């Protein structure tokens, strides 16, 4: 089955700096890669996703890149703000049921 | 984004009792919903896949007789934790698949339910 690894586990950045989180996956058949932001005590919120026919996608300060050959994808947050502080999860989906395999999560702390 | 609700948000129950958690997709129909469990500072663990009108598919190691799932309509799935014990205390989160265009889907999560078994 699919295995997703996520790094780093924690990331501290100064407000205004950029944050990058990287994930690798094992199943070359995976074709959908969403990113979720989870604040304390809340459910994960879908913030951006990318499909295997696209190499990069951007939404305001957030961007995701996908390298299918290397089987890795990354989340980029620019001009970080304190409200970006949360746990971020990457995921990969390869089967028709839509089951997602999640990474272990990255705790992002943005200090003013 | 799409809206998924869960009820209750928090529940405390006594050991041996059963608890039902509801998951609703408010602005879209979801033929497939998922139930996850999350322990503190850990990732999401898929418990089961719930398909409207059919039996749920449980992940390995999840007791189907203990975690009863019903997906009676395109907007509602329920998880019942039967004969709850303290080790069942956890954060339970549902998610729903929404058609995003063509044959593509997106998955949206509910706010979660904090279950505490005393």
gemmi code that builds the backbone of each chain (N, CA, C; Angstrom):
import gemmi

chains = {
    "A": [
        ("UNK", (0.806, -1.203, 0.000), (0.000, 0.000, 0.000), (0.841, 1.256, 0.000)),
        ("UNK", (0.155, 2.374, -0.041), (0.819, 3.668, -0.085), (1.458, 3.998, 1.257)),
        ("UNK", (2.628, 4.638, 1.200), (3.317, 5.100, 2.394), (3.766, 6.538, 2.139)),
        ("UNK", (3.402, 7.440, 3.025), (3.748, 8.851, 2.856), (4.641, 9.297, 4.000)),
        ("UNK", (5.764, 9.881, 3.662), (6.677, 10.421, 4.665), (6.696, 11.945, 4.551)),
        ("UNK", (6.718, 12.603, 5.682), (6.614, 14.063, 5.717), (7.724, 14.626, 6.591)),
        ("UNK", (8.345, 15.704, 6.085), (9.429, 16.358, 6.822), (9.364, 17.870, 6.615)),
        ("UNK", (9.729, 18.674, 7.614), (10.146, 18.247, 8.951), (8.935, 17.984, 9.843)),
        ("UNK", (9.152, 17.497, 11.030), (8.054, 17.287, 11.964), (7.666, 18.598, 12.652)),
        ("UNK", (8.636, 19.483, 12.837), (8.351, 20.809, 13.373), (9.117, 21.837, 12.553)),
        ("UNK", (8.532, 23.018, 12.449), (9.134, 24.082, 11.652), (8.818, 25.419, 12.301)),
        ("UNK", (9.847, 26.112, 12.705), (9.675, 27.442, 13.288), (10.190, 28.477, 12.305)),
        ("UNK", (9.377, 29.467, 12.014), (9.774, 30.520, 11.073), (9.404, 31.877, 11.638)),
        ("UNK", (10.164, 32.872, 11.221), (9.844, 34.253, 11.578), (8.734, 34.751, 10.659)),
        ("UNK", (7.879, 35.553, 11.227), (6.812, 36.148, 10.429), (7.403, 36.833, 9.207)),
        ("UNK", (6.785, 36.551, 8.063), (7.275, 37.150, 6.827), (8.184, 36.241, 6.019)),
        ("UNK", (8.781, 35.259, 6.694), (9.629, 34.307, 5.988), (8.785, 33.237, 5.309)),
        ("UNK", (9.460, 32.402, 4.520), (8.772, 31.313, 3.831), (8.920, 30.004, 4.603)),
        ("UNK", (7.945, 29.128, 4.419), (7.974, 27.796, 5.040), (7.795, 26.759, 3.936)),
        ("UNK", (8.574, 25.696, 4.022), (8.490, 24.623, 3.037), (8.365, 23.286, 3.750)),
        ("UNK", (7.397, 22.514, 3.354), (7.192, 21.175, 3.908), (7.252, 20.190, 2.755)),
        ("UNK", (7.970, 19.086, 2.974), (8.174, 18.128, 1.898), (7.594, 16.758, 2.244)),
        ("UNK", (7.039, 16.117, 1.227), (6.483, 14.773, 1.405), (6.941, 13.870, 0.266)),
        ("UNK", (7.161, 12.619, 0.589), (7.433, 11.609, -0.429), (6.392, 10.513, -0.311)),
        ("UNK", (6.118, 9.870, -1.428), (5.148, 8.786, -1.425), (5.733, 7.584, -2.150)),
        ("UNK", (5.127, 6.428, -1.940), (5.730, 5.199, -2.457), (4.999, 4.620, -3.659)),
        ("UNK", (3.703, 4.859, -3.753), (2.915, 4.228, -4.811), (2.867, 5.116, -6.052)),
        ("UNK", (3.497, 4.666, -7.109), (3.543, 5.470, -8.338), (2.161, 5.647, -8.972)),
        ("UNK", (1.175, 4.848, -8.546), (-0.181, 4.982, -9.075), (-0.951, 6.118, -8.414)),
        ("UNK", (-0.451, 6.671, -7.323), (-1.146, 7.772, -6.649), (-1.255, 8.962, -7.587)),
        ("UNK", (-2.422, 9.597, -7.573), (-2.654, 10.661, -8.550), (-3.282, 11.917, -7.968)),
        ("UNK", (-3.465, 11.949, -6.660), (-4.085, 13.125, -6.042), (-3.377, 13.390, -4.721)),
        ("UNK", (-2.994, 14.671, -4.524), (-2.145, 15.009, -3.375), (-2.679, 16.278, -2.706)),
        ("UNK", (-3.531, 16.119, -1.696), (-4.050, 17.291, -0.987), (-3.196, 17.651, 0.223)),
        ("UNK", (-3.321, 18.895, 0.640), (-2.684, 19.383, 1.858), (-3.767, 19.913, 2.784)),
        ("UNK", (-3.629, 19.569, 4.068), (-4.601, 19.995, 5.055), (-3.921, 20.770, 6.174)),
        ("UNK", (-4.649, 21.741, 6.693), (-4.189, 22.527, 7.841), (-5.110, 22.192, 8.999)),
        ("UNK", (-4.528, 21.822, 10.135), (-5.337, 21.486, 11.292), (-4.939, 22.354, 12.472)),
        ("UNK", (-5.887, 23.121, 12.950), (-5.680, 23.918, 14.153), (-6.095, 23.100, 15.358)),
        ("UNK", (-5.590, 23.479, 16.505), (-5.795, 22.700, 17.722), (-7.277, 22.485, 18.019)),
        ("UNK", (-7.660, 21.242, 18.184), (-9.029, 20.913, 18.545), (-10.023, 20.984, 17.403)),
        ("UNK", (-9.532, 21.147, 16.177), (-10.428, 21.252, 15.020), (-10.130, 20.164, 14.003)),
        ("UNK", (-11.030, 20.007, 13.055), (-10.807, 19.062, 11.978), (-9.870, 19.642, 10.933)),
        ("UNK", (-9.248, 18.789, 10.117), (-8.359, 19.280, 9.057), (-9.127, 20.076, 8.008)),
        ("UNK", (-8.489, 21.112, 7.517), (-9.089, 21.974, 6.499), (-8.280, 21.850, 5.217)),
        ("UNK", (-8.938, 21.529, 4.123), (-8.267, 21.421, 2.830), (-7.810, 22.810, 2.393)),
        ("UNK", (-6.499, 22.983, 2.165), (-6.001, 24.298, 1.792), (-5.545, 24.351, 0.341)),
        ("UNK", (-5.079, 23.270, -0.197), (-4.670, 23.223, -1.594), (-4.457, 21.772, -1.974)),
        ("UNK", (-4.590, 21.466, -3.246), (-4.345, 20.106, -3.707), (-3.759, 20.152, -5.109)),
        ("UNK", (-3.197, 19.033, -5.521), (-2.616, 18.958, -6.857), (-2.845, 17.552, -7.393)),
        ("UNK", (-3.070, 17.485, -8.687), (-3.292, 16.182, -9.317), (-2.108, 15.857, -10.206)),
        ("UNK", (-2.000, 14.607, -10.577), (-0.765, 14.128, -11.208), (-0.521, 14.691, -12.587)),
        ("UNK", (-1.513, 15.354, -13.172), (-1.288, 15.923, -14.499), (-0.808, 17.379, -14.430)),
        ("UNK", (-0.499, 17.822, -13.205), (-0.053, 19.198, -12.998), (1.235, 19.184, -12.192)),
        ("UNK", (2.171, 20.094, -12.495), (3.429, 20.125, -11.771), (3.462, 21.127, -10.638)),
        ("UNK", (2.648, 22.168, -10.769), (2.654, 23.216, -9.752), (1.293, 23.889, -9.719)),
        ("UNK", (0.902, 24.314, -8.535), (-0.366, 25.022, -8.367), (-0.187, 26.052, -7.275)),
        ("UNK", (-0.775, 27.232, -7.492), (-0.588, 28.318, -6.538), (-1.929, 28.935, -6.179)),
        ("UNK", (-2.071, 29.302, -4.922), (-3.267, 29.995, -4.456), (-2.824, 31.033, -3.448)),
        ("UNK", (-2.680, 32.256, -3.906), (-2.237, 33.374, -3.077), (-0.873, 33.061, -2.473)),
        ("UNK", (-0.781, 32.930, -1.142), (0.531, 32.714, -0.507), (0.929, 31.239, -0.436)),
        ("UNK", (0.081, 30.390, -0.919), (0.329, 28.952, -0.818), (0.572, 28.368, -2.201)),
        ("UNK", (1.557, 27.489, -2.300), (1.832, 26.808, -3.552), (2.219, 25.364, -3.262)),
        ("UNK", (1.912, 24.513, -4.201), (2.291, 23.109, -4.077), (2.975, 22.683, -5.371)),
        ("UNK", (4.055, 21.925, -5.254), (4.759, 21.388, -6.409), (4.756, 19.879, -6.342)),
        ("UNK", (4.759, 19.254, -7.494), (4.724, 17.801, -7.580), (5.766, 17.323, -8.571)),
        ("UNK", (6.566, 16.361, -8.137), (7.543, 15.721, -9.008), (7.198, 14.231, -9.042)),
        ("UNK", (6.502, 13.819, -10.083), (6.038, 12.433, -10.143), (7.187, 11.452, -10.349)),
        ("UNK", (8.204, 11.884, -11.057), (9.339, 10.994, -11.296), (10.025, 10.635, -9.986)),
        ("UNK", (10.228, 11.659, -9.164), (10.888, 11.448, -7.878), (9.906, 11.048, -6.788)),
        ("UNK", (8.641, 11.115, -7.067), (7.576, 10.796, -6.103), (7.676, 11.650, -4.867)),
        ("UNK", (7.747, 12.948, -5.081), (7.657, 13.844, -3.939), (6.900, 15.113, -4.292)),
        ("UNK", (6.300, 15.702, -3.275), (5.542, 16.940, -3.444), (5.772, 17.821, -2.224)),
        ("UNK", (5.650, 19.112, -2.448), (6.005, 20.074, -1.395), (4.963, 21.172, -1.279)),
        ("UNK", (4.840, 21.687, -0.064), (3.974, 22.828, 0.222), (4.862, 24.029, 0.523)),
        ("UNK", (4.555, 25.145, -0.117), (5.322, 26.369, 0.092), (4.363, 27.447, 0.590)),
        ("UNK", (4.702, 28.031, 1.718), (3.922, 29.150, 2.247), (4.840, 30.360, 2.264)),
        ("UNK", (4.460, 31.399, 1.560), (5.278, 32.623, 1.535), (4.674, 33.670, 2.460)),
        ("UNK", (5.516, 34.628, 2.846), (5.078, 35.741, 3.702), (4.244, 35.226, 4.884)),
        ("UNK", (4.822, 34.320, 5.632), (4.068, 33.673, 6.708), (3.555, 34.677, 7.728)),
        ("UNK", (2.392, 34.332, 8.287), (1.736, 35.158, 9.289), (1.450, 34.297, 10.514)),
        ("UNK", (1.279, 34.897, 11.686), (1.012, 34.105, 12.892), (-0.177, 33.154, 12.739)),
        ("UNK", (-1.171, 33.551, 11.965), (-2.346, 32.684, 11.779), (-2.043, 31.457, 10.905)),
        ("UNK", (-0.852, 31.402, 10.338), (-0.436, 30.198, 9.608), (0.040, 29.102, 10.562)),
        ("UNK", (0.197, 29.440, 11.833), (0.644, 28.451, 12.821), (-0.426, 27.374, 12.966)),
        ("UNK", (-0.029, 26.130, 12.746), (-0.951, 24.986, 12.796), (-0.149, 23.729, 12.478)),
        ("UNK", (-0.849, 22.605, 12.458), (-0.239, 21.366, 11.972), (-0.690, 21.167, 10.533)),
        ("UNK", (0.247, 20.882, 9.668), (-0.048, 20.672, 8.260), (0.195, 19.203, 7.906)),
        ("UNK", (-0.777, 18.619, 7.214), (-0.675, 17.227, 6.787), (-0.683, 17.148, 5.266)),
        ("UNK", (0.229, 16.373, 4.718), (0.137, 16.031, 3.308), (-0.543, 14.667, 3.204)),
        ("UNK", (-1.061, 14.371, 2.044), (-1.719, 13.089, 1.830), (-1.593, 12.692, 0.368)),
        ("UNK", (-1.728, 11.406, 0.140), (-1.695, 10.889, -1.223), (-2.840, 9.904, -1.400)),
        ("UNK", (-3.442, 9.951, -2.564), (-4.551, 9.049, -2.857), (-4.276, 8.315, -4.154)),
        ("UNK", (-4.434, 7.016, -4.091), (-4.171, 6.262, -5.300), (-5.297, 5.336, -5.705)),
        ("UNK", (-6.164, 4.971, -4.761), (-7.171, 3.990, -5.134), (-8.494, 4.660, -5.501)),
        ("UNK", (-9.355, 3.914, -6.125), (-10.606, 4.452, -6.646), (-11.581, 4.829, -5.545)),
        ("UNK", (-11.382, 4.258, -4.345), (-12.295, 4.594, -3.249), (-12.030, 5.994, -2.710)),
        ("UNK", (-10.855, 6.495, -2.994), (-10.527, 7.821, -2.481), (-9.867, 7.800, -1.130)),
        ("UNK", (-9.390, 6.645, -0.698), (-8.715, 6.585, 0.591), (-7.422, 7.384, 0.547)),
        ("UNK", (-7.253, 8.241, 1.536), (-6.051, 9.054, 1.632), (-5.068, 8.428, 2.610)),
        ("UNK", (-3.804, 8.451, 2.246), (-2.742, 8.053, 3.164), (-2.060, 9.334, 3.612)),
        ("UNK", (-2.028, 9.574, 4.922), (-1.529, 10.832, 5.443), (-0.078, 10.738, 5.875)),
        ("UNK", (0.619, 11.869, 5.757), (1.913, 11.985, 6.383), (1.734, 12.193, 7.878)),
        ("UNK", (2.851, 12.222, 8.599), (2.809, 12.311, 10.059), (2.482, 13.717, 10.559)),
        ("UNK", (2.555, 14.708, 9.683), (2.226, 16.066, 10.081), (3.443, 16.915, 10.382)),
        ("UNK", (3.310, 18.219, 10.168), (4.356, 19.189, 10.480), (3.752, 20.294, 11.331)),
        ("UNK", (4.291, 20.487, 12.513), (3.848, 21.579, 13.375), (4.592, 22.835, 12.943)),
        ("UNK", (3.858, 23.791, 12.418), (4.452, 25.056, 11.987), (4.161, 26.125, 13.028)),
        ("UNK", (5.213, 26.794, 13.466), (5.061, 27.893, 14.420), (5.640, 29.148, 13.779)),
        ("UNK", (4.808, 30.157, 13.641), (5.240, 31.432, 13.070), (5.347, 32.441, 14.204)),
        ("UNK", (6.554, 32.909, 14.425), (6.759, 33.848, 15.531), (6.789, 35.273, 15.005)),
        ("UNK", (6.093, 36.172, 15.713), (6.024, 37.567, 15.252), (7.380, 38.250, 15.316)),
    ],
    "B": [
        ("UNK", (-14.948, 26.308, 0.261), (-14.927, 24.863, 0.322), (-16.241, 24.295, 0.811)),
        ("UNK", (-16.378, 22.991, 0.716), (-17.586, 22.318, 1.142), (-17.662, 22.249, 2.666)),
        ("UNK", (-18.891, 22.082, 3.172), (-19.097, 22.078, 4.617), (-19.536, 20.703, 5.094)),
        ("UNK", (-18.801, 20.211, 6.088), (-19.146, 18.947, 6.734), (-19.310, 19.225, 8.221)),
        ("UNK", (-20.414, 18.785, 8.778), (-20.651, 19.016, 10.205), (-20.614, 17.701, 10.967)),
        ("UNK", (-20.330, 17.802, 12.249), (-20.348, 16.648, 13.141), (-21.081, 17.024, 14.412)),
        ("UNK", (-21.753, 16.030, 14.953), (-22.471, 16.263, 16.204), (-22.476, 14.998, 17.040)),
        ("UNK", (-22.138, 15.061, 18.317), (-21.778, 16.271, 19.052), (-20.305, 16.627, 18.845)),
        ("UNK", (-19.922, 17.789, 19.311), (-18.517, 18.174, 19.214), (-17.722, 17.561, 20.368)),
        ("UNK", (-18.395, 17.409, 21.498), (-17.762, 16.774, 22.654), (-18.780, 15.879, 23.334)),
        ("UNK", (-18.328, 14.751, 23.825), (-19.225, 13.866, 24.565), (-18.422, 13.123, 25.630)),
        ("UNK", (-19.014, 13.060, 26.790), (-18.440, 12.285, 27.892), (-19.435, 11.195, 28.237)),
        ("UNK", (-18.980, 9.970, 28.283), (-19.890, 8.883, 28.609), (-19.228, 7.933, 29.598)),
        ("UNK", (-20.060, 7.121, 30.213), (-19.542, 6.152, 31.182), (-19.165, 4.862, 30.476)),
        ("UNK", (-18.207, 4.186, 31.047), (-17.750, 2.923, 30.501), (-18.905, 1.941, 30.380)),
        ("UNK", (-19.001, 1.298, 29.226), (-20.057, 0.324, 28.999), (-21.251, 0.863, 28.224)),
        ("UNK", (-21.336, 2.160, 28.095), (-22.450, 2.741, 27.343), (-22.047, 2.930, 25.881)),
        ("UNK", (-23.034, 3.267, 25.059), (-22.789, 3.480, 23.629), (-22.958, 4.940, 23.277)),
        ("UNK", (-22.225, 5.381, 22.292), (-22.272, 6.783, 21.866), (-22.410, 6.838, 20.348)),
        ("UNK", (-23.300, 7.693, 19.871), (-23.488, 7.859, 18.434), (-22.982, 9.224, 18.007)),
        ("UNK", (-22.206, 9.244, 16.934), (-21.681, 10.481, 16.361), (-22.255, 10.621, 14.950)),
        ("UNK", (-22.775, 11.806, 14.658), (-23.342, 12.050, 13.339), (-22.407, 12.899, 12.490)),
        ("UNK", (-22.375, 12.585, 11.202), (-21.573, 13.346, 10.239), (-22.474, 13.703, 9.068)),
        ("UNK", (-22.554, 14.987, 8.773), (-23.420, 15.436, 7.688), (-22.659, 16.294, 6.682)),
        ("UNK", (-22.909, 16.058, 5.409), (-22.420, 16.964, 4.373), (-23.543, 17.964, 4.134)),
        ("UNK", (-23.283, 19.236, 4.378), (-24.355, 20.239, 4.400), (-24.691, 20.804, 3.027)),
        ("UNK", (-23.741, 20.889, 2.132), (-24.030, 21.544, 0.858), (-23.657, 20.685, -0.347)),
        ("UNK", (-23.503, 19.397, -0.121), (-23.261, 18.510, -1.243), (-23.644, 17.088, -0.842)),
        ("UNK", (-23.817, 16.254, -1.834), (-24.136, 14.855, -1.570), (-22.847, 14.036, -1.589)),
        ("UNK", (-22.734, 13.147, -0.635), (-21.512, 12.368, -0.488), (-21.850, 10.880, -0.536)),
        ("UNK", (-21.499, 10.250, -1.628), (-21.727, 8.806, -1.719), (-20.750, 8.045, -0.825)),
        ("UNK", (-19.627, 8.685, -0.540), (-18.617, 8.041, 0.302), (-18.201, 8.981, 1.418)),
        ("UNK", (-18.185, 8.447, 2.622), (-17.684, 9.175, 3.783), (-16.660, 8.287, 4.481)),
        ("UNK", (-15.789, 8.917, 5.223), (-14.729, 8.192, 5.923), (-14.757, 8.566, 7.398)),
        ("UNK", (-14.377, 7.624, 8.222), (-14.242, 7.878, 9.656), (-12.790, 7.669, 10.067)),
        ("UNK", (-12.269, 8.688, 10.773), (-10.889, 8.658, 11.228), (-10.858, 8.785, 12.741)),
        ("UNK", (-9.737, 8.335, 13.275), (-9.468, 8.497, 14.697), (-8.106, 9.172, 14.806)),
        ("UNK", (-7.987, 10.097, 15.748), (-6.730, 10.809, 15.899), (-6.354, 10.907, 17.363)),
        ("UNK", (-5.175, 10.415, 17.701), (-4.644, 10.546, 19.048), (-3.816, 11.823, 19.124)),
        ("UNK", (-3.616, 12.356, 20.336), (-2.882, 13.618, 20.488), (-1.531, 13.598, 19.795)),
        ("UNK", (-1.256, 14.647, 19.054), (0.004, 14.855, 18.362), (0.314, 13.755, 17.346)),
        ("UNK", (-0.707, 13.104, 16.857), (-0.494, 12.073, 15.850), (-1.298, 12.366, 14.592)),
        ("UNK", (-1.037, 11.580, 13.580), (-1.721, 11.756, 12.311), (-3.109, 11.119, 12.369)),
        ("UNK", (-3.818, 11.222, 11.279), (-5.159, 10.655, 11.210), (-5.085, 9.178, 10.831)),
        ("UNK", (-5.847, 8.364, 11.535), (-5.873, 6.942, 11.260), (-7.241, 6.579, 10.708)),
        ("UNK", (-7.273, 6.080, 9.493), (-8.546, 5.714, 8.884), (-9.115, 4.484, 9.582)),
        ("UNK", (-10.377, 4.586, 9.980), (-11.050, 3.466, 10.626), (-11.881, 2.682, 9.617)),
        ("UNK", (-12.652, 3.419, 8.803), (-13.556, 2.734, 7.895), (-14.008, 3.674, 6.790)),
        ("UNK", (-14.433, 3.057, 5.706), (-15.011, 3.768, 4.566), (-16.495, 3.446, 4.533)),
        ("UNK", (-17.297, 4.484, 4.480), (-18.751, 4.340, 4.545), (-19.366, 4.706, 3.203)),
        ("UNK", (-20.064, 3.782, 2.588), (-20.712, 4.029, 1.311), (-22.223, 4.008, 1.469)),
        ("UNK", (-22.871, 4.984, 0.905), (-24.321, 5.114, 1.018), (-25.028, 3.867, 0.528)),
        ("UNK", (-25.862, 3.319, 1.369), (-26.670, 2.177, 0.996), (-25.981, 0.832, 1.057)),
        ("UNK", (-24.750, 0.794, 1.502), (-24.066, -0.498, 1.596), (-23.264, -0.573, 2.892)),
        ("UNK", (-22.731, -1.751, 3.157), (-21.972, -1.935, 4.394), (-20.649, -1.189, 4.338)),
        ("UNK", (-20.209, -0.764, 5.492), (-18.932, -0.056, 5.569), (-17.774, -1.032, 5.395)),
        ("UNK", (-16.678, -0.508, 4.929), (-15.444, -1.290, 4.795), (-14.489, -0.838, 5.881)),
        ("UNK", (-14.092, -1.770, 6.735), (-13.267, -1.434, 7.884), (-11.798, -1.712, 7.598)),
        ("UNK", (-10.954, -0.879, 8.158), (-9.514, -1.084, 8.042), (-9.093, -2.222, 8.973)),
        ("UNK", (-7.968, -2.791, 8.628), (-7.455, -3.905, 9.421), (-7.247, -3.479, 10.867)),
        ("UNK", (-7.733, -4.316, 11.772), (-7.558, -4.030, 13.184), (-8.692, -3.242, 13.804)),
        ("UNK", (-9.624, -2.761, 13.028), (-10.772, -2.014, 13.555), (-11.941, -2.979, 13.715)),
        ("UNK", (-12.486, -3.051, 14.930), (-13.576, -3.987, 15.206), (-14.895, -3.456, 14.681)),
        ("UNK", (-15.452, -4.120, 13.708), (-16.690, -3.639, 13.099), (-17.884, -3.757, 14.040)),
        ("UNK", (-17.836, -4.683, 14.997), (-18.945, -4.825, 15.934), (-18.883, -3.782, 17.037)),
        ("UNK", (-17.720, -3.186, 17.186), (-17.571, -2.156, 18.211), (-17.836, -0.766, 17.634)),
        ("UNK", (-17.419, -0.551, 16.419), (-17.602, 0.733, 15.754), (-18.605, 0.531, 14.605)),
        ("UNK", (-19.885, 0.757, 14.923), (-20.939, 0.527, 13.951), (-21.118, 1.764, 13.085)),
        ("UNK", (-21.097, 1.551, 11.774), (-21.231, 2.667, 10.846), (-22.455, 2.450, 9.980)),
        ("UNK", (-23.243, 3.531, 9.865), (-24.430, 3.508, 9.025), (-24.418, 4.721, 8.116)),
        ("UNK", (-24.619, 4.504, 6.836), (-24.629, 5.607, 5.857), (-25.975, 5.552, 5.158)),
        ("UNK", (-26.981, 6.071, 5.853), (-28.372, 5.877, 5.429), (-28.791, 6.796, 4.288)),
        ("UNK", (-28.106, 7.914, 4.121), (-28.490, 8.843, 3.053), (-27.232, 9.446, 2.451)),
        ("UNK", (-27.408, 10.219, 1.405), (-26.268, 10.834, 0.722), (-25.652, 11.989, 1.504)),
        ("UNK", (-26.262, 12.343, 2.623), (-25.732, 13.449, 3.413), (-25.479, 13.090, 4.875)),
        ("UNK", (-25.685, 11.842, 5.244), (-25.554, 11.483, 6.658), (-24.896, 10.132, 6.844)),
        ("UNK", (-23.861, 10.120, 7.688), (-23.252, 8.872, 8.131), (-23.138, 8.953, 9.648)),
        ("UNK", (-23.328, 7.816, 10.300), (-23.213, 7.795, 11.761), (-22.211, 6.730, 12.193)),
        ("UNK", (-21.507, 7.064, 13.262), (-20.574, 6.131, 13.892), (-21.059, 5.906, 15.313)),
        ("UNK", (-21.314, 4.657, 15.667), (-21.715, 4.332, 17.027), (-20.605, 3.531, 17.683)),
        ("UNK", (-20.110, 4.064, 18.784), (-19.102, 3.344, 19.568), (-19.869, 2.553, 20.620)),
        ("UNK", (-19.870, 1.257, 20.491), (-20.655, 0.417, 21.391), (-19.809, -0.037, 22.583)),
        ("UNK", (-20.465, -0.163, 23.734), (-19.797, -0.610, 24.953), (-18.440, 0.085, 25.090)),
        ("UNK", (-18.505, 1.393, 25.158), (-17.275, 2.194, 25.168), (-16.441, 1.927, 26.418)),
        ("UNK", (-15.125, 1.977, 26.238), (-14.189, 1.829, 27.338), (-13.210, 2.998, 27.301)),
        ("UNK", (-12.513, 3.247, 28.390), (-11.595, 4.399, 28.425), (-10.605, 4.430, 27.261)),
        ("UNK", (-10.188, 3.284, 26.776), (-9.229, 3.269, 25.661), (-9.845, 3.728, 24.340)),
        ("UNK", (-11.176, 3.858, 24.314), (-11.849, 4.393, 23.117), (-11.852, 5.913, 23.110)),
        ("UNK", (-11.427, 6.505, 24.214), (-11.366, 7.968, 24.270), (-10.414, 8.463, 23.198)),
        ("UNK", (-10.890, 9.390, 22.394), (-10.093, 9.868, 21.268), (-10.828, 11.007, 20.571)),
        ("UNK", (-10.212, 11.516, 19.525), (-10.813, 12.530, 18.655), (-11.243, 11.805, 17.386)),
        ("UNK", (-12.544, 11.792, 17.122), (-13.075, 11.104, 15.952), (-13.478, 12.145, 14.910)),
        ("UNK", (-13.009, 11.955, 13.693), (-13.252, 12.915, 12.629), (-13.816, 12.191, 11.421)),
        ("UNK", (-14.854, 12.763, 10.838), (-15.384, 12.188, 9.610), (-14.962, 13.061, 8.438)),
        ("UNK", (-14.992, 12.493, 7.268), (-14.770, 13.287, 6.057), (-15.707, 12.781, 4.974)),
        ("UNK", (-15.938, 13.619, 3.987), (-16.852, 13.287, 2.905), (-16.202, 13.612, 1.572)),
        ("UNK", (-16.433, 12.725, 0.610), (-15.924, 12.946, -0.745), (-16.905, 13.782, -1.529)),
        ("UNK", (-16.390, 14.816, -2.180), (-17.226, 15.653, -3.020), (-16.672, 15.667, -4.426)),
        ("UNK", (-17.561, 15.537, -5.393), (-17.153, 15.577, -6.790), (-16.615, 16.958, -7.122)),
        ("UNK", (-15.397, 16.993, -7.685), (-14.752, 18.277, -7.950), (-14.751, 18.639, -9.424)),
        ("UNK", (-15.244, 17.777, -10.253), (-15.237, 18.050, -11.682), (-14.752, 16.827, -12.428)),
        ("UNK", (-15.464, 16.443, -13.488), (-15.114, 15.224, -14.194), (-15.223, 14.036, -13.258)),
        ("UNK", (-14.161, 13.272, -13.135), (-14.149, 12.129, -12.232), (-13.276, 12.419, -11.013)),
        ("UNK", (-12.948, 13.700, -10.803), (-12.078, 14.073, -9.695), (-12.889, 14.342, -8.444)),
        ("UNK", (-12.313, 13.977, -7.306), (-12.968, 14.187, -6.022), (-12.060, 14.982, -5.091)),
        ("UNK", (-12.699, 15.664, -4.157), (-11.995, 16.303, -3.051), (-12.577, 15.728, -1.761)),
        ("UNK", (-11.802, 15.782, -0.701), (-12.261, 15.234, 0.560), (-12.251, 16.335, 1.612)),
        ("UNK", (-13.413, 16.525, 2.245), (-13.571, 17.563, 3.254), (-13.857, 16.936, 4.604)),
        ("UNK", (-13.272, 17.531, 5.638), (-13.385, 16.969, 6.976), (-14.378, 17.742, 7.836)),
        ("UNK", (-14.971, 17.021, 8.761), (-15.793, 17.653, 9.775), (-14.918, 18.235, 10.875)),
        ("UNK", (-15.530, 18.907, 11.850), (-14.772, 19.548, 12.923), (-14.290, 18.586, 14.000)),
        ("UNK", (-14.746, 17.348, 13.944), (-14.289, 16.367, 14.925), (-15.190, 16.271, 16.144)),
        ("UNK", (-15.124, 15.127, 16.803), (-15.850, 14.865, 18.039), (-14.872, 14.328, 19.071)),
        ("UNK", (-14.798, 15.014, 20.194), (-13.913, 14.573, 21.280), (-14.709, 13.654, 22.189)),
        ("UNK", (-14.351, 12.377, 22.207), (-15.020, 11.399, 23.059), (-14.152, 11.098, 24.269)),
        ("UNK", (-14.755, 11.234, 25.442), (-14.083, 10.872, 26.692), (-14.926, 9.826, 27.393)),
        ("UNK", (-14.344, 8.682, 27.664), (-15.045, 7.595, 28.352), (-14.482, 7.487, 29.764)),
        ("UNK", (-15.365, 7.624, 30.728), (-14.913, 7.621, 32.138), (-15.146, 6.267, 32.799)),
    ],
}
model = gemmi.Model(1)
for chain_id, residues in chains.items():
    chain = gemmi.Chain(chain_id)
    for i, (resn, *xyz) in enumerate(residues, 1):
        res = gemmi.Residue()
        res.name, res.seqid = resn, gemmi.SeqId(i, " ")
        for name, pos in zip(("N", "CA", "C"), xyz):
            atom = gemmi.Atom()
            atom.name, atom.element = name, gemmi.Element(name[0])
            atom.pos, atom.b_iso = gemmi.Position(*pos), 0.0
            res.add_atom(atom)
        chain.add_residue(res)
    model.add_chain(chain)
structure = gemmi.Structure()
structure.add_model(model)
structure.setup_entities()
